[in-house]
Amino acid sequence: MNRDASLVFEDAKLAKYFAEVFDHDWNSLASDSIDIMPTGAELATTAEAALPGYTKISVEEYLETL
């Protein structure tokens, strides 16, 4: 998930909320490695048909959604 933004808040409660969201993402989701494969997708061989309810896309297309 990309939450890249620059904002200035003058409301302390609102600023606290976004600080907590940032801290959660930084501490729980951030990685210092760019060599990891994103999770949340199932890999299939080229010959496999997409399962019902799924759409088959390339790795490049998938990475563009992140």
Gaussian input, Z-matrix of N, CA and C with variables (Angstrom, degrees):
# hf/3-21g

backbone

0 1
 N
 C     1     B1
 C     2     B2     1     A1
 N     3     B3     2     A2     1     D1
 C     4     B4     3     A3     2     D2
 C     5     B5     4     A4     3     D3
 N     6     B6     5     A5     4     D4
 C     7     B7     6     A6     5     D5
 C     8     B8     7     A7     6     D6
 N     9     B9     8     A8     7     D7
 C    10    B10     9     A9     8     D8
 C    11    B11    10    A10     9     D9
 N    12    B12    11    A11    10    D10
 C    13    B13    12    A12    11    D11
 C    14    B14    13    A13    12    D12
 N    15    B15    14    A14    13    D13
 C    16    B16    15    A15    14    D14
 C    17    B17    16    A16    15    D15
 N    18    B18    17    A17    16    D16
 C    19    B19    18    A18    17    D17
 C    20    B20    19    A19    18    D18
 N    21    B21    20    A20    19    D19
 C    22    B22    21    A21    20    D20
 C    23    B23    22    A22    21    D21
 N    24    B24    23    A23    22    D22
 C    25    B25    24    A24    23    D23
 C    26    B26    25    A25    24    D24
 N    27    B27    26    A26    25    D25
 C    28    B28    27    A27    26    D26
 C    29    B29    28    A28    27    D27
 N    30    B30    29    A29    28    D28
 C    31    B31    30    A30    29    D29
 C    32    B32    31    A31    30    D30
 N    33    B33    32    A32    31    D31
 C    34    B34    33    A33    32    D32
 C    35    B35    34    A34    33    D33
 N    36    B36    35    A35    34    D34
 C    37    B37    36    A36    35    D35
 C    38    B38    37    A37    36    D36
 N    39    B39    38    A38    37    D37
 C    40    B40    39    A39    38    D38
 C    41    B41    40    A40    39    D39
 N    42    B42    41    A41    40    D40
 C    43    B43    42    A42    41    D41
 C    44    B44    43    A43    42    D42
 N    45    B45    44    A44    43    D43
 C    46    B46    45    A45    44    D44
 C    47    B47    46    A46    45    D45
 N    48    B48    47    A47    46    D46
 C    49    B49    48    A48    47    D47
 C    50    B50    49    A49    48    D48
 N    51    B51    50    A50    49    D49
 C    52    B52    51    A51    50    D50
 C    53    B53    52    A52    51    D51
 N    54    B54    53    A53    52    D52
 C    55    B55    54    A54    53    D53
 C    56    B56    55    A55    54    D54
 N    57    B57    56    A56    55    D55
 C    58    B58    57    A57    56    D56
 C    59    B59    58    A58    57    D57
 N    60    B60    59    A59    58    D58
 C    61    B61    60    A60    59    D59
 C    62    B62    61    A61    60    D60
 N    63    B63    62    A62    61    D61
 C    64    B64    63    A63    62    D62
 C    65    B65    64    A64    63    D63
 N    66    B66    65    A65    64    D64
 C    67    B67    66    A66    65    D65
 C    68    B68    67    A67    66    D66
 N    69    B69    68    A68    67    D67
 C    70    B70    69    A69    68    D68
 C    71    B71    70    A70    69    D69
 N    72    B72    71    A71    70    D70
 C    73    B73    72    A72    71    D71
 C    74    B74    73    A73    72    D72
 N    75    B75    74    A74    73    D73
 C    76    B76    75    A75    74    D74
 C    77    B77    76    A76    75    D75
 N    78    B78    77    A77    76    D76
 C    79    B79    78    A78    77    D77
 C    80    B80    79    A79    78    D78
 N    81    B81    80    A80    79    D79
 C    82    B82    81    A81    80    D80
 C    83    B83    82    A82    81    D81
 N    84    B84    83    A83    82    D82
 C    85    B85    84    A84    83    D83
 C    86    B86    85    A85    84    D84
 N    87    B87    86    A86    85    D85
 C    88    B88    87    A87    86    D86
 C    89    B89    88    A88    87    D87
 N    90    B90    89    A89    88    D88
 C    91    B91    90    A90    89    D89
 C    92    B92    91    A91    90    D90
 N    93    B93    92    A92    91    D91
 C    94    B94    93    A93    92    D92
 C    95    B95    94    A94    93    D93
 N    96    B96    95    A95    94    D94
 C    97    B97    96    A96    95    D95
 C    98    B98    97    A97    96    D96
 N    99    B99    98    A98    97    D97
 C   100   B100    99    A99    98    D98
 C   101   B101   100   A100    99    D99
 N   102   B102   101   A101   100   D100
 C   103   B103   102   A102   101   D101
 C   104   B104   103   A103   102   D102
 N   105   B105   104   A104   103   D103
 C   106   B106   105   A105   104   D104
 C   107   B107   106   A106   105   D105
 N   108   B108   107   A107   106   D106
 C   109   B109   108   A108   107   D107
 C   110   B110   109   A109   108   D108
 N   111   B111   110   A110   109   D109
 C   112   B112   111   A111   110   D110
 C   113   B113   112   A112   111   D111
 N   114   B114   113   A113   112   D112
 C   115   B115   114   A114   113   D113
 C   116   B116   115   A115   114   D114
 N   117   B117   116   A116   115   D115
 C   118   B118   117   A117   116   D116
 C   119   B119   118   A118   117   D117
 N   120   B120   119   A119   118   D118
 C   121   B121   120   A120   119   D119
 C   122   B122   121   A121   120   D120
 N   123   B123   122   A122   121   D121
 C   124   B124   123   A123   122   D122
 C   125   B125   124   A124   123   D123
 N   126   B126   125   A125   124   D124
 C   127   B127   126   A126   125   D125
 C   128   B128   127   A127   126   D126
 N   129   B129   128   A128   127   D127
 C   130   B130   129   A129   128   D128
 C   131   B131   130   A130   129   D129
 N   132   B132   131   A131   130   D130
 C   133   B133   132   A132   131   D131
 C   134   B134   133   A133   132   D132
 N   135   B135   134   A134   133   D133
 C   136   B136   135   A135   134   D134
 C   137   B137   136   A136   135   D135
 N   138   B138   137   A137   136   D136
 C   139   B139   138   A138   137   D137
 C   140   B140   139   A139   138   D138
 N   141   B141   140   A140   139   D139
 C   142   B142   141   A141   140   D140
 C   143   B143   142   A142   141   D141
 N   144   B144   143   A143   142   D142
 C   145   B145   144   A144   143   D143
 C   146   B146   145   A145   144   D144
 N   147   B147   146   A146   145   D145
 C   148   B148   147   A147   146   D146
 C   149   B149   148   A148   147   D147
 N   150   B150   149   A149   148   D148
 C   151   B151   150   A150   149   D149
 C   152   B152   151   A151   150   D150
 N   153   B153   152   A152   151   D151
 C   154   B154   153   A153   152   D152
 C   155   B155   154   A154   153   D153
 N   156   B156   155   A155   154   D154
 C   157   B157   156   A156   155   D155
 C   158   B158   157   A157   156   D156
 N   159   B159   158   A158   157   D157
 C   160   B160   159   A159   158   D158
 C   161   B161   160   A160   159   D159
 N   162   B162   161   A161   160   D160
 C   163   B163   162   A162   161   D161
 C   164   B164   163   A163   162   D162
 N   165   B165   164   A164   163   D163
 C   166   B166   165   A165   164   D164
 C   167   B167   166   A166   165   D165
 N   168   B168   167   A167   166   D166
 C   169   B169   168   A168   167   D167
 C   170   B170   169   A169   168   D168
 N   171   B171   170   A170   169   D169
 C   172   B172   171   A171   170   D170
 C   173   B173   172   A172   171   D171
 N   174   B174   173   A173   172   D172
 C   175   B175   174   A174   173   D173
 C   176   B176   175   A175   174   D174
 N   177   B177   176   A176   175   D175
 C   178   B178   177   A177   176   D176
 C   179   B179   178   A178   177   D177
 N   180   B180   179   A179   178   D178
 C   181   B181   180   A180   179   D179
 C   182   B182   181   A181   180   D180
 N   183   B183   182   A182   181   D181
 C   184   B184   183   A183   182   D182
 C   185   B185   184   A184   183   D183
 N   186   B186   185   A185   184   D184
 C   187   B187   186   A186   185   D185
 C   188   B188   187   A187   186   D186
 N   189   B189   188   A188   187   D187
 C   190   B190   189   A189   188   D188
 C   191   B191   190   A190   189   D189
 N   192   B192   191   A191   190   D190
 C   193   B193   192   A192   191   D191
 C   194   B194   193   A193   192   D192
 N   195   B195   194   A194   193   D193
 C   196   B196   195   A195   194   D194
 C   197   B197   196   A196   195   D195

   B1=1.4463
   B2=1.5217
   B3=1.3194
   B4=1.4425
   B5=1.5212
   B6=1.3364
   B7=1.4608
   B8=1.5197
   B9=1.3272
   B10=1.4504
   B11=1.5233
   B12=1.3256
   B13=1.4617
   B14=1.5218
   B15=1.2897
   B16=1.4643
   B17=1.5150
   B18=1.3280
   B19=1.4617
   B20=1.5209
   B21=1.3181
   B22=1.4557
   B23=1.5185
   B24=1.3336
   B25=1.4629
   B26=1.5132
   B27=1.3063
   B28=1.4547
   B29=1.5222
   B30=1.3216
   B31=1.4587
   B32=1.5299
   B33=1.3188
   B34=1.4626
   B35=1.5291
   B36=1.3403
   B37=1.4655
   B38=1.5262
   B39=1.3153
   B40=1.4566
   B41=1.5347
   B42=1.3188
   B43=1.4608
   B44=1.5281
   B45=1.3313
   B46=1.4706
   B47=1.5205
   B48=1.3356
   B49=1.4625
   B50=1.5264
   B51=1.3485
   B52=1.4555
   B53=1.5274
   B54=1.3237
   B55=1.4684
   B56=1.5276
   B57=1.3305
   B58=1.4627
   B59=1.5280
   B60=1.3407
   B61=1.4693
   B62=1.5247
   B63=1.3280
   B64=1.4656
   B65=1.5239
   B66=1.3356
   B67=1.4628
   B68=1.5266
   B69=1.3280
   B70=1.4674
   B71=1.5181
   B72=1.3394
   B73=1.4580
   B74=1.5246
   B75=1.3176
   B76=1.4586
   B77=1.5294
   B78=1.3243
   B79=1.4606
   B80=1.5276
   B81=1.3221
   B82=1.4606
   B83=1.5217
   B84=1.3189
   B85=1.4533
   B86=1.5252
   B87=1.3156
   B88=1.4588
   B89=1.5260
   B90=1.3190
   B91=1.4594
   B92=1.5181
   B93=1.3296
   B94=1.4605
   B95=1.5228
   B96=1.3321
   B97=1.4549
   B98=1.5272
   B99=1.3251
   B100=1.4608
   B101=1.5212
   B102=1.3360
   B103=1.4586
   B104=1.5184
   B105=1.3352
   B106=1.4510
   B107=1.5163
   B108=1.3121
   B109=1.4622
   B110=1.5194
   B111=1.3147
   B112=1.4613
   B113=1.5318
   B114=1.3192
   B115=1.4588
   B116=1.5203
   B117=1.3161
   B118=1.4454
   B119=1.5092
   B120=1.3232
   B121=1.4646
   B122=1.5210
   B123=1.3176
   B124=1.4537
   B125=1.5122
   B126=1.3157
   B127=1.4535
   B128=1.5209
   B129=1.3095
   B130=1.4618
   B131=1.5196
   B132=1.3248
   B133=1.4601
   B134=1.5193
   B135=1.3059
   B136=1.4616
   B137=1.5191
   B138=1.3314
   B139=1.4680
   B140=1.5256
   B141=1.3244
   B142=1.4632
   B143=1.5254
   B144=1.3042
   B145=1.4606
   B146=1.5281
   B147=1.3203
   B148=1.4639
   B149=1.5230
   B150=1.3256
   B151=1.4618
   B152=1.5227
   B153=1.3162
   B154=1.4807
   B155=1.5351
   B156=1.3096
   B157=1.4663
   B158=1.5157
   B159=1.3364
   B160=1.4505
   B161=1.5225
   B162=1.3141
   B163=1.4538
   B164=1.5145
   B165=1.2957
   B166=1.4529
   B167=1.5257
   B168=1.3501
   B169=1.4585
   B170=1.5228
   B171=1.3366
   B172=1.4655
   B173=1.5283
   B174=1.3216
   B175=1.4641
   B176=1.5283
   B177=1.3164
   B178=1.4596
   B179=1.5242
   B180=1.3566
   B181=1.4653
   B182=1.5308
   B183=1.3258
   B184=1.4582
   B185=1.5311
   B186=1.3216
   B187=1.4687
   B188=1.5183
   B189=1.3234
   B190=1.4669
   B191=1.5268
   B192=1.3219
   B193=1.4568
   B194=1.5216
   B195=1.3037
   B196=1.4612
   B197=1.4998
   A1=107.82
   A2=115.75
   A3=120.56
   A4=109.13
   A5=116.00
   A6=120.98
   A7=109.94
   A8=116.34
   A9=121.83
   A10=110.23
   A11=116.57
   A12=121.01
   A13=109.41
   A14=115.67
   A15=121.76
   A16=107.57
   A17=116.21
   A18=121.23
   A19=109.96
   A20=116.46
   A21=122.45
   A22=107.02
   A23=116.05
   A24=121.12
   A25=109.96
   A26=116.25
   A27=121.34
   A28=111.05
   A29=116.88
   A30=122.59
   A31=108.29
   A32=117.21
   A33=121.59
   A34=112.76
   A35=118.17
   A36=120.69
   A37=110.96
   A38=116.86
   A39=120.87
   A40=110.55
   A41=116.76
   A42=120.70
   A43=110.78
   A44=117.15
   A45=121.46
   A46=110.42
   A47=117.58
   A48=121.55
   A49=110.38
   A50=117.71
   A51=120.26
   A52=112.13
   A53=117.22
   A54=119.94
   A55=110.29
   A56=117.09
   A57=120.62
   A58=111.45
   A59=117.38
   A60=120.79
   A61=109.56
   A62=116.87
   A63=120.88
   A64=110.63
   A65=116.96
   A66=120.34
   A67=111.48
   A68=117.25
   A69=120.19
   A70=110.58
   A71=116.71
   A72=120.30
   A73=111.14
   A74=116.17
   A75=121.05
   A76=110.95
   A77=116.75
   A78=120.76
   A79=113.44
   A80=118.69
   A81=121.42
   A82=114.25
   A83=118.40
   A84=120.60
   A85=114.13
   A86=118.19
   A87=121.25
   A88=110.56
   A89=115.25
   A90=121.49
   A91=108.66
   A92=115.98
   A93=119.28
   A94=111.22
   A95=116.48
   A96=121.30
   A97=110.30
   A98=116.16
   A99=119.67
   A100=110.87
   A101=116.32
   A102=120.80
   A103=113.23
   A104=118.12
   A105=119.98
   A106=110.16
   A107=116.59
   A108=121.71
   A109=107.94
   A110=118.18
   A111=120.48
   A112=111.27
   A113=116.08
   A114=120.47
   A115=109.47
   A116=116.86
   A117=120.70
   A118=113.29
   A119=116.71
   A120=120.65
   A121=108.08
   A122=115.60
   A123=120.92
   A124=108.33
   A125=116.41
   A126=120.66
   A127=110.23
   A128=115.78
   A129=121.68
   A130=108.46
   A131=116.09
   A132=119.32
   A133=109.00
   A134=116.05
   A135=121.24
   A136=111.46
   A137=116.72
   A138=120.79
   A139=113.38
   A140=117.64
   A141=120.60
   A142=111.63
   A143=115.54
   A144=120.81
   A145=108.80
   A146=116.12
   A147=120.28
   A148=109.41
   A149=116.10
   A150=121.09
   A151=109.59
   A152=117.50
   A153=119.43
   A154=110.64
   A155=116.07
   A156=120.77
   A157=113.91
   A158=118.12
   A159=122.69
   A160=109.96
   A161=115.92
   A162=121.60
   A163=107.72
   A164=116.89
   A165=121.62
   A166=108.78
   A167=116.41
   A168=121.92
   A169=108.48
   A170=116.14
   A171=120.59
   A172=109.73
   A173=115.42
   A174=120.27
   A175=109.46
   A176=117.51
   A177=121.07
   A178=111.60
   A179=115.84
   A180=119.87
   A181=110.72
   A182=116.49
   A183=120.76
   A184=110.73
   A185=117.20
   A186=120.71
   A187=111.41
   A188=117.80
   A189=120.91
   A190=112.10
   A191=118.02
   A192=121.29
   A193=112.44
   A194=118.14
   A195=121.17
   A196=112.50
   D1=134.68
   D2=179.62
   D3=-106.72
   D4=114.04
   D5=178.99
   D6=-115.74
   D7=33.41
   D8=-177.23
   D9=-67.56
   D10=118.27
   D11=179.48
   D12=-161.74
   D13=154.64
   D14=174.36
   D15=-121.60
   D16=116.94
   D17=-177.03
   D18=-139.04
   D19=151.17
   D20=174.25
   D21=-120.71
   D22=124.47
   D23=-179.75
   D24=-112.64
   D25=134.21
   D26=175.10
   D27=-100.11
   D28=-6.05
   D29=178.01
   D30=-95.91
   D31=117.29
   D32=-174.39
   D33=-61.70
   D34=-39.75
   D35=-179.38
   D36=-66.46
   D37=-41.18
   D38=179.24
   D39=-67.71
   D40=-43.83
   D41=178.17
   D42=-61.44
   D43=-39.12
   D44=178.50
   D45=-63.61
   D46=-42.67
   D47=179.12
   D48=-58.64
   D49=-51.09
   D50=-177.88
   D51=-68.37
   D52=-31.09
   D53=175.23
   D54=-64.44
   D55=-39.36
   D56=178.23
   D57=-67.39
   D58=-38.94
   D59=176.62
   D60=-62.46
   D61=-46.45
   D62=179.12
   D63=-60.34
   D64=-48.60
   D65=-179.18
   D66=-59.93
   D67=-40.55
   D68=177.66
   D69=-61.09
   D70=-49.44
   D71=-179.72
   D72=-60.42
   D73=-45.72
   D74=-177.14
   D75=-63.52
   D76=-44.31
   D77=-176.09
   D78=-80.96
   D79=-26.49
   D80=-173.39
   D81=-109.25
   D82=-26.90
   D83=-170.95
   D84=-117.94
   D85=-23.10
   D86=-175.62
   D87=-72.14
   D88=151.89
   D89=178.62
   D90=-140.49
   D91=146.05
   D92=176.67
   D93=-92.02
   D94=9.29
   D95=179.80
   D96=-116.20
   D97=133.06
   D98=175.36
   D99=-98.15
   D100=4.30
   D101=-176.91
   D102=-96.17
   D103=10.92
   D104=-179.41
   D105=-91.31
   D106=146.90
   D107=178.21
   D108=-87.35
   D109=130.14
   D110=178.05
   D111=-59.37
   D112=148.00
   D113=178.74
   D114=-96.89
   D115=171.09
   D116=177.33
   D117=97.69
   D118=8.94
   D119=179.11
   D120=-132.27
   D121=151.83
   D122=174.85
   D123=-106.67
   D124=133.38
   D125=-179.81
   D126=-89.70
   D127=141.70
   D128=178.89
   D129=-132.82
   D130=154.79
   D131=175.33
   D132=-72.91
   D133=163.83
   D134=179.86
   D135=-58.94
   D136=-36.65
   D137=-175.57
   D138=-79.10
   D139=-20.09
   D140=-177.71
   D141=-68.53
   D142=138.88
   D143=173.86
   D144=-80.70
   D145=151.71
   D146=176.93
   D147=-68.29
   D148=139.92
   D149=177.06
   D150=-68.47
   D151=155.48
   D152=176.87
   D153=-55.83
   D154=132.49
   D155=-179.62
   D156=88.61
   D157=-5.12
   D158=179.56
   D159=-111.97
   D160=157.38
   D161=174.32
   D162=-122.09
   D163=132.93
   D164=-179.87
   D165=-88.28
   D166=125.51
   D167=178.43
   D168=-134.30
   D169=162.92
   D170=178.08
   D171=-77.02
   D172=163.52
   D173=176.74
   D174=-60.55
   D175=-39.55
   D176=179.25
   D177=-59.26
   D178=-45.11
   D179=178.88
   D180=-62.90
   D181=-40.29
   D182=179.73
   D183=-63.94
   D184=-45.94
   D185=-178.32
   D186=-63.21
   D187=-29.38
   D188=177.51
   D189=-67.66
   D190=-19.95
   D191=-179.84
   D192=-83.45
   D193=-11.55
   D194=-176.29
   D195=-82.53

